[in-house]
Amino acid sequence: MGPDDWLTWRALRLAALAEAPEAFHSRLEDWLGTGEQEWRERLAAPGRYLVADVEGKPCGQVVAIPPDPDGTADLIALWVAPYARGRGTADALVDAVLDCAAGWGASRLALHVVVGNDRAAAFYRRLGFADLGPIERPDGITEHRMERAVRRA
């Protein structure tokens, strides 16, 4: 996804925040007033904005963040629409992020799961992510940092 794909990304992001507000740090209200230019700028920022589709309809999103100096890339904002769950969509999005991370030369992939989002934590454990323990964010949200090795091509 790039700046010209902002309408697709916007629709998915707003759907994610509306359907699963407890899973994200952002709130739907914070994104509703965002104009076209802000969406375009976000999609032009470093990182890789990826979208999955089922039968030609966008149904999931994730962001891959390039590695830090220690070689750890990040996965953020993963969401799959309810109608596309159970079809391997989330697995495919994580695989795509792992491919990006490998292409960037990252050795690790990290993510954070809000405490209480047990379904997401179990999903990531199934994919080989280890729970490194809880982290208290400055905004009062507690989350678990999870990491796994990036497979090399």
TORNU-770251 format. One line per field, with one value per residue (C-alpha): residue number from 1; residue in one letter; z, y, x. Coordinates in Angstrom, 2 decimals, decimal comma. Example, Ala and Ser with C-alpha at 12.3 -4.5 7.8 and 13.67 -1.06 7.14 Angstrom:
// TORNU-770251
pos: c(1/2)
code: c(A/S)
c3: c(7,80/7,14)
c2: c(-4,50/-1,06)
c1: c(12,30/13,67)
// end
This chain:
// TORNU-770251
pos: c(1/2/3/4/5/6/7/8/9/10/11/12/13/14/15/16/17/18/19/20/21/22/23/24/25/26/27/28/29/30/31/32/33/34/35/36/37/38/39/40/41/42/43/44/45/46/47/48/49/50/51/52/53/54/55/56/57/58/59/60/61/62/63/64/65/66/67/68/69/70/71/72/73/74/75/76/77/78/79/80/81/82/83/84/85/86/87/88/89/90/91/92/93/94/95/96/97/98/99/100/101/102/103/104/105/106/107/108/109/110/111/112/113/114/115/116/117/118/119/120/121/122/123/124/125/126/127/128/129/130/131/132/133/134/135/136/137/138/139/140/141/142/143/144/145/146/147/148/149/150/151/152/153)
code: c(M/G/P/D/D/W/L/T/W/R/A/L/R/L/A/A/L/A/E/A/P/E/A/F/H/S/R/L/E/D/W/L/G/T/G/E/Q/E/W/R/E/R/L/A/A/P/G/R/Y/L/V/A/D/V/E/G/K/P/C/G/Q/V/V/A/I/P/P/D/P/D/G/T/A/D/L/I/A/L/W/V/A/P/Y/A/R/G/R/G/T/A/D/A/L/V/D/A/V/L/D/C/A/A/G/W/G/A/S/R/L/A/L/H/V/V/V/G/N/D/R/A/A/A/F/Y/R/R/L/G/F/A/D/L/G/P/I/E/R/P/D/G/I/T/E/H/R/M/E/R/A/V/R/R/A)
c3: c(0,00/-0,78/-0,53/-3,43/-1,54/1,37/0,96/1,27/4,26/5,92/5,54/7,08/9,91/10,90/10,73/12,95/15,57/15,55/15,72/18,21/20,16/23,07/20,83/19,81/21,48/19,07/19,46/16,63/17,63/17,14/13,51/12,34/11,67/9,87/6,37/3,10/3,46/6,85/5,50/2,47/4,67/6,95/3,98/2,69/6,02/6,47/6,95/4,83/4,86/3,80/2,99/2,54/0,45/0,18/-3,16/-4,24/-1,18/1,27/4,60/6,68/7,40/9,09/9,25/9,04/10,61/9,45/11,98/14,64/14,97/16,96/14,04/15,45/13,10/14,39/13,46/14,37/13,75/12,61/12,07/10,00/9,35/11,08/7,78/6,77/10,03/10,10/6,50/7,10/6,45/9,66/9,10/5,60/6,92/9,54/6,89/4,71/7,59/8,22/4,53/4,77/7,91/6,26/3,21/5,47/7,16/10,52/12,90/15,14/14,78/17,76/18,54/21,51/22,66/25,11/28,33/28,15/24,39/24,99/21,53/19,86/22,30/21,58/17,83/18,02/20,28/17,66/15,12/17,27/19,16/22,74/25,44/27,00/29,74/30,56/29,84/31,37/28,83/29,89/28,99/31,58/29,10/29,96/27,13/26,52/24,28/22,04/19,72/17,37/15,08/11,45/9,04/6,47/2,80)
c2: c(0,00/3,49/7,01/6,44/3,52/5,68/5,03/1,26/1,62/4,11/1,81/-1,12/0,91/2,44/-0,96/-2,44/0,28/0,00/-3,80/-4,42/-1,21/-3,10/-4,54/-1,23/1,80/4,15/5,07/5,31/8,89/9,91/8,76/9,82/13,43/12,59/14,04/12,70/14,35/12,73/9,29/9,79/10,91/7,92/5,53/7,32/6,86/4,21/0,79/-1,50/-1,27/-4,62/-5,59/-9,04/-9,71/-12,55/-12,97/-9,54/-7,72/-6,10/-7,84/-7,46/-5,19/-5,11/-2,80/-3,99/-1,61/-1,81/-3,07/-0,96/-0,87/-4,13/-5,91/-6,14/-5,31/-4,73/-5,94/-3,57/-3,03/-6,56/-6,97/-9,28/-8,66/-11,19/-12,68/-13,49/-15,10/-18,80/-18,76/-18,29/-14,55/-13,54/-16,22/-14,85/-11,30/-12,38/-14,36/-11,24/-9,20/-11,93/-11,77/-7,98/-8,33/-10,95/-8,72/-5,88/-8,14/-8,24/-11,05/-10,72/-9,71/-8,13/-7,18/-6,19/-7,67/-5,80/-7,77/-9,55/-10,17/-13,87/-14,92/-12,78/-13,96/-17,60/-16,94/-15,44/-18,25/-20,74/-18,90/-19,21/-15,92/-16,08/-13,94/-11,80/-10,54/-7,56/-3,97/-0,99/1,82/5,47/5,75/3,07/0,24/-3,02/-5,26/-8,30/-8,02/-11,05/-11,90/-14,60/-15,18/-14,10/-16,94/-16,30/-16,78)
c1: c(0,00/1,13/-0,29/-2,69/-4,26/-5,33/-9,07/-8,58/-6,27/-8,61/-11,62/-9,73/-8,21/-11,54/-13,24/-10,52/-10,85/-14,65/-14,74/-11,90/-11,20/-9,64/-6,92/-5,35/-3,80/-5,54/-9,18/-11,67/-12,52/-8,88/-8,92/-12,39/-11,44/-8,23/-8,18/-6,85/-3,45/-2,78/-3,73/-1,47/1,43/1,01/1,20/4,31/6,13/8,82/7,35/5,30/1,53/0,09/-3,50/-5,02/-8,06/-10,54/-12,24/-11,02/-12,33/-9,83/-10,28/-7,13/-4,23/-0,85/2,16/5,76/8,28/11,94/14,48/16,09/19,91/19,76/18,07/14,55/11,67/8,15/4,68/1,86/-1,85/-2,76/-6,50/-8,70/-12,39/-14,67/-15,90/-12,31/-11,19/-10,42/-9,23/-5,50/-5,64/-3,87/-1,22/-0,61/-0,26/2,28/4,18/4,27/5,72/8,32/9,24/9,65/11,76/13,98/14,39/15,49/18,04/16,24/17,10/14,01/10,37/8,64/5,05/2,93/-0,38/-2,60/-3,09/-6,42/-6,28/-5,75/-6,89/-4,19/-1,52/-2,39/-2,32/1,17/2,44/1,21/3,37/6,50/6,45/7,72/6,12/8,86/6,58/4,42/5,38/3,58/3,23/3,32/-0,38/-1,24/-1,86/-0,14/0,90/3,05/6,09/6,43/9,32/10,51/13,45/13,12/13,68/16,33/15,57)
// end
